[in-house]
Amino acid sequence: MANQLGKRLQCKECGIEVLCTKAGEGSIQCCGAVMELKKPVALPTAD
């Protein structure tokens, strides 16, 4: 899986979170496992 610029990844084991600052091939690993993309948080609307 290619790393995408600006995406946040989180480790399910220790909870650390990283921000991808340079896109490229490969995968980011922590605690011996591939980190997963963090889901975006929906912002409240200003209605």
Stockholm file with secondary structure:
# STOCKHOLM 1.0

chainA/1-47         MANQLGKRLQCKECGIEVLCTKAGEGSIQCCGAVMELKKPVALPTAD
#=GR chainA/1-47 SS CCBCTTCEEECTTTCCEEECCSCBSSCCEETTEECEECCCCCCCCCC
#=GC SS_cons        CCBCTTCEEECTTTCCEEECCSCBSSCCEETTEECEECCCCCCCCCC
//
